[in-house]
Amino acid sequence: MSSYDEQYEGMSPHPSQEELKEMMAQKAHELFKVCDVEEKGFITKRDMQRLQTQLPLTPEQLEAVFDSLDDDGNGYLTLEEFTEGFGSFIGLKTGASTEVQEMDSEAVYGDEQIDHIEEEQQFIHMMNHVEAHNLFDDENTIKALWSRLRRDDPELSAHFEDFLYKVSNDIKKSKENFNTLESALKSKSSAHDQEVKKLYEEMEFQIKQEKEKAVAEEQLKEKQMRETLERELREKDLALQDMLHKHQEMEEKLNILNFTEVETKQENERLAREKEKLEEELMKSQQNLEESKYYINQLKDQQKDEKRERARAALKLSEGIAMERESLVKQLDMLRDVNRRLRDDKDEAEIRRV
């Protein structure tokens, strides 16, 4: 933003007389700083020559201006004297409402008796030429200044028109910059709102996907483990049924042998040996049966433990998802705070414009 933009920022599109006086005072301060590069607090006639780069005046004209501002004739001007003299030089002085009315009266009813209609047309033409028409609230004051300067000092009147042209352009640029800044702020705020909304939706979708994925994986794992255990139980059950069947067959054979009458000693001995063998096999079968029952009980206990472990894993997974969701919600709150600050900045900019 230019120095003029900063200077006129916050002013109304049509400066009033008070705002004009403030602009004149600021301009006087700027010109004084150009002269007082050593920061002495006062300037001399030699220092005044530094304004040749700022004002379209010859060295002789600058000396004449200095002499007109040096009322006490001490050869130097303070900031207060320069500022007050600068305002008087262009017709803007504290308490100037009465003087402006007098100047307006002189412009209309002065000695030269300028035709009012012609003067009004010339003034409108001048305002259009410097692109300042309908830009100021108090055009009567400007008209009175212009009339007085044109009558008393036509050359200074031309400088005043140039100054008015620069001020008008600066005010327009300031308005354009403000409108551009306001538009950019609105666009940035809208884009930020859309970004926050999109981010929130993406995080919600991601949380949902992660949760569904975790649940699906846990269900698949549980299904696979259940099918494996059921298959092992079926196999062990079949083996147990087979062993029970064999045991039953052996018991039946043993009963048959016990109740069978043998006629010979050899048959009895054979039967005795077979009985002994069957009894031995029966003992082994009983032992295997006990081991199978014990193994089956272990499998059942293992299945219960695995179910409890899966339940604990599912609980930990749910807690992890909840903590992740809480973290994401905190991030969303931070984004909302940033969005709220941007909106506050926007409101503040609008208030400053008003």
Number of C-alpha atoms within 10 A of each C-alpha: 10 10 9 16 18 11 16 21 19 16 16 16 16 18 18 16 19 13 14 18 18 16 17 19 19 14 16 20 17 12 19 25 16 19 20 19 12 11 11 8 13 18 23 17 19 13 17 21 20 18 17 12 9 10 12 13 17 12 16 10 12 20 17 13 17 24 16 12 20 19 13 9 11 8 12 20 24 16 16 14 15 23 22 18 22 21 19 14 16 16 21 24 19 12 8 17 13 9 15 20 14 14 21 21 12 16 25 17 14 13 8 10 10 15 11 12 9 10 15 13 11 12 19 16 13 17 21 13 12 18 17 21 16 13 16 18 14 15 19 14 22 20 21 23 21 24 22 20 21 16 14 11 11 14 11 17 19 14 15 17 16 14 14 17 19 16 19 21 16 20 24 18 18 23 20 13 16 19 13 12 14 16 12 12 17 15 12 14 19 14 12 17 17 12 13 17 15 12 14 17 12 12 16 15 12 12 17 13 12 13 15 12 12 16 15 12 12 16 14 12 13 15 12 12 15 15 12 12 16 13 12 14 15 12 12 16 15 12 14 17 13 12 17 15 12 14 19 13 12 18 15 12 15 19 12 11 16 13 9 11 10 14 8 9 10 10 12 16 12 13 18 15 12 15 20 13 12 19 15 12 14 19 13 12 18 15 12 14 18 12 12 17 15 12 13 17 12 12 15 14 12 13 16 12 12 15 15 12 12 16 12 12 13 16 12 12 16 15 12 12 17 13 12 13 15 12 12 16 15 12 13 17 12 12 19 16 12 14 17 14 13 18 16 12 14 18 12 12 16 12 10 11 15 9
